[in-house]
Amino acid sequence: MSAEHRSRFLTRRQMLCRCANGFGGLALLDLMTRTAGAATRAPHHAAKAKSVIFLFMDGGPSQIDTFDPKPRLTAENGQKIPIDTPTTVFNISDRIYASPYSFRKYGQSGAAVSELFPHVAECVDDMAIIRSMVADHSEHTAANYFMHSGSGFQGRPSIGAWVNYGLGSESENLPGFIVLESGLIPPGGLDCFGSGFLPASYQGTLFRNSEHPVADLQPLEKDPARQRAKLELLGKLNRGVLDRFGQVSEIEATISNYEMAFRMQSAVPDLLDFSGESEATRKLYGLDEELTSEFGRECLIARRLVERGVRFIELLSPARKGLDRWDQHSGLENGHRINAKSTDKPIAGLLRDLKSRGLLDQTLVIWGGEFGRTPCAQYPDGSYVKEIGRDHNPFGFTMWMAGGGVKGGVVHGATDEYGYFAVEKKVHVHDLHATILHLLGLDHTRLSFHFSGRDMRLTDVHGNVVREILA
Amino acid sequence: MKAMSVRLAALVVFTVCGSTAALGNEFFEKKIRPVLAEQCYACHSAKIKTPMGDLRLDTAQGLASAAQGKLMAAIGYTDLKLRMPPQGKLAPEVIADFQKWIEMGAPHTLGENKTEASKTIDWEEARQFWAFQPLNPPQGDHSIDSLLAARRQNLATAPPAGKREWIRRVTFDLTGLPPTPAEIDVFLNDDSAGARQKVVQRLLGSPHYGERWARHWLDLVRFSETNGHEFDNDKLDAWRYRDYIIRAFNQDIGYDQLVLEHIAGDLLPQKRKSLDAAYFESPLGTSMYWFGEVLNSATDSVKSRADTVDNQIDVLSKTFLGLTVACARCHDHKFDPIPTKDYYALAGTMHSTYVREAVLDTPGHAAAIRAAAAQVPAHIKEGKWRLREGDVLFTDFSDFTGWDISGAAFGRQPYFGVAASWDKPLVGSLTSARFKMPKLWVHVRLHGTQQPKGQPGLAPVRVTLVADDHKSQHFLPNKSEGWHWRTIRMTKEIGRSCYFEIVDRDPDGFLAVDAIIFSDHQEPPDVAEPGEFRLSSAPPNGVPSSYWGMVAGDESPHNVRLHVRGSHTNLGEEVPRGSLQIIGGARVETGSGRLELARSILKSPLAARVMVNRIWKHHFGTGLAASTDNFGQTGARPSHPELLDWLARQFIDSGWSIKAMHRLILSSDAYAMSSRPHPDSLGKDPNNKLVHYMPVRRLEAEAIRDSMLAVSGTLNTTMFGPGVTPHISKYQDGRGKPVSGPLDANGRRSIYIQVRRNFLTPMFLAFDYPLPVSTIGARGSSTVPSQALLMLNNEFVAAAAETWADKLTREQTGPDARIQSMYLTAFGRPPEDWERAELKTYLAKNGSWSDLCHVLFNSAEFIYVR
């Protein structure tokens, strides 16, 4: 971003100085902001994590090709799978498709990771790999809603909204729940990040990968002085409104929001200005390589958001030409390779950077999709072709967590010999949610909001904290 | 009067007692019972034959003895011999909850000597709850003001609002638009006693009234024009329901009639006709059933259908009864007298109901269409093909038994052997009976016109296969191919309940279907004789159009079995379908039972109470019962039960006239109070429970947008018709993204912007527009920075400010006249001297009228009404 461009945005301090004689009502507005929004709230118990970075792998990466090796698939490649299998979305094949990738053990813990993630694999000693994830839905949209809100339907608050509702935000100038994208919105749309029945202030704010990442954040006025002049006039008129209407708290809050809005206008460009980041840091995140630059940018922004006190940051996987997210119903071998390559180095860079800055302990990093994939091949009309893919599988898949109070070097739970169903220490999505909230100091049974005649929870009436992976 | 105040005092006491007991029970339900169930019942309940230590915690006696005895010592692990639960000490906060519960006197909701499993509802006791009591309006002469005054006692009310405030308030309330300066002038100059009534009468006669109140209603029925889920496909004809409800409000159709029409409009013996008698209105109400989310490709179709029904029950019960019946899906309602059996009685009714695309023409209109359509002879000859082993002929249309004929196109059958809409201008549909899909492949032989290029949405000429009521696949013709086969592979449909729809909705199109064949073969059968299809001439002009709608119908009515713990894989006893017991609803044996259900709702005191409370809410900001959609135990108790019942009685006596209710409420002194409370009263009743002033209210999203259009002079007052595609900014993305509509939606009112479930208008969402998922009788009113950003930087707001400035500079001469006009149109008042001076100062420095217009849009006075 050019200096000229940046000069259009003023810091809060500059703002206060420059407007000492101008922007009427600022002090009043400032006072009101405290009551209007960004206050923090005490957790239920001592928190390990202050922020969450959710690396959401839209489309459903395959567990058996990434973090859950299954030698038996190789042995029985192409044969009919000898176990009862459920109806799948395409419901086409019951023939085994062995992973085309090799696995190797890493770190002191010796956890196995496939060749898809050579960089992330180096971090296994900081990760708890959960191989026994279970979700409730086989369709993307329902599964996305479920992974985000604990319900397969539209309209429930997303976990990022719940976390901010529970803890409040530490950031004065930025929303507490930010979603970073690079051209792909998951099925189900922006409702995956909605606030549902919670107040609208908790909804996720989408940051696009562009110069102007947030809607309506770019001032209309080409000349910043012009906007200030308008705001100054507005401040005067609004004080008149308070005289006329009385000290109505909603109106006071509405007026104070203009100051917050003004600050956000400059906070976001400041966030995206990487000029203070070293060359080594840029390299660490893969900003210098075409394939990794987009997700690397998301990861670097995520770290900067953590530094700014933003509670919940979600990263969406980048769009790749010719690929439909991680959703490889065909062409899995090449598709997963490209998706992994686009994200592997940036994710490892993020983990290392957080660690070296002492932020990993207080930042919970979560990786995973809305479900996993079947060990069976999917190919059109029964003809065995090169472009083999896999169908959706919510019955057993892998996610991993790192930092924020999670025990490193752990492999938790297991799927059956074919990697189809979770069989040991199943971790349901509700359990995952309970664990995330727990690490943030929130008791999932107590974090509730009265709606529709009952106290609604992220975990509904379910959920158990997975204590075995806690540090 | 004296007798009444005594009764009021008694009521107050009763309410307080009631709520304490309710609090205790709620505490038990929320904090204690779940712990008992999870930690204790494995050993101490009817779950095992001989409860450990002979102690049962699922009976009132057992629980009481434990509470009075060793419970705290056991769970506190202070008794070395008795540590419970043995698997590990409870969390300290849980133990604290138990301590608190015992201090409260160990209240519980377990029946005496009854186990949890066999807990039954004491119906006598249940009916004592205020909401289920018959209407009990106070006897004698009363008014809204006298009944409010009776509870206020000595509390001073706010002074009357000024005339400008009042007309602005009532105009927004009834039309969602600001009053024009001319309308304000007329009112200011009218000193007659009936000046206010005249304004109310004028506003109720405005077509904008229906648009405003229809939008409130759409919140209740989670109105949406797409299916959401992965691809956000269109819901056909949803806009026709929106138009129906606008017309209904404008024509003041009785609320009782609306209830009947929504639940069972297709079953009414006397269906209401449109004003021009061309089509039936009543069935359109039943569109309500299908506005929910639809799964794109369900792997568990039974569950998917059960979820759809659950949403239907949720919306229906909240909207018309103010009851949260959906809570009883998995267990008896924890607070209200709604056993799970009642839920599945309703579910049976919903499972016996389906929704279909139908022509709603009245017989007279249909006759006119046929008369106008000259008999254009066409030549049709059926083809011949060879069935193979593994082919099953579903139909070759040698007869039409089992096909439901709608509209004129397929109505006359001089030919057999082909289903053909062979008179071009005619439209209509054929719907098959249901069947279980037997084979992997479906071949359809057809001939017809394809969808015009660039026309969005579903093809108007098509053969559609519907599986499990929601999964649709389309066989689309291509005219240039003549007779041809279309083949679709069934992936998950085998064995599932399916039906075909053969549809020609295009007056310029035609469709002929020769055969439908299920097969083991991917290739269609060989054709021996191709058949012929020839239209002889151009269609005649001047044929009136048909009216379509998505309407309900009964189909193979059946009972469903209770789903134990809400699971469709764990079925219990069969439940006779019908209505809720608490409203005296009987079970039915024939038909779906929807008409009986509607009638039982109308007999219930809840019907009128819930609706007048909704109307009150929209005029006073809060309902007399604050929880507009929940009149149950966990809902709010009415602040003025006698007023609520009095209004309900007036409502019924007026023939359920919604407009009469507006007139009654709007003519009250209470409605005319200022929004500045009396200083003494604010301290005594800060929350305005006793209605001693009119609260300041923020406008809804749509009213804010519509006001900008109105003020800037670009409001397009066209009513009705297909919705305008919403404007899609670059910040909106995802599957099913429509081609963006114009930024200003052609100036149409917000209610005419398509409600695309996955692409709701960001400006609306910022101002608390509800997601179309369930009944919302009271929207939120949040204040967040994104609202300020939107008003400051959004291109629509900026464009409206520009347009307004153009209009101002064109129509008014000189700064004073312009500023005067700005204030009168935007705020309904002239500017004060200091305001005029500030605006002029700004103008002198910056010279831009559009800046000033923009600032006024951003003023709190623009979006708040007092």
Interface residues (C-beta under 8 A of the other chain):
Chain A: A36 G37 P86 T87 T88 V89 F90 N91 I92 S138 E139 H140 T141 A142 F153 Q154 G155 P175 E181 G183 L184 I185 P186 P187 G188 G189 L190 D191 G194 G196 P199 A200 S201 Q203 T205 L206 R208 S210 V214 A215 D216 L217 Q218 P219 L220 R226 Q227 A229 K230 L233 L234 K236 L237 N238 G240 V241 L242 R244 F245 G246 V248 E250 I251 A253 T254 I255 N257 Y258 M260 A261 M264 Q265 D381 D443 R446 H450 S452 G453 R454 D455 V461
Chain B: K30 P34 E93 G228 H229 E230 D232 E293 L295 N296 S297 A298 T299 D300 D307 K318 T324 C327 K334 F335 R489 T491 K492 Q522 D629 N630 G632 T634 G635 S675 R676 P677 V696 R698 S729 K730 Y731 Q732 D733 G734 R735 G736 R757 N758 F759 P762 L765 A766 D768 L771 V773 S774 G780 S781 S782 T783 V784 P785 S786 Q787 A788 L789 L790 L792 N793 N794 A798 E832 W834 E835 E838 L839 Y842 K845 N846 D851 H854 V855 L856 N858 S859 A860 E861 I863 Y864 R866
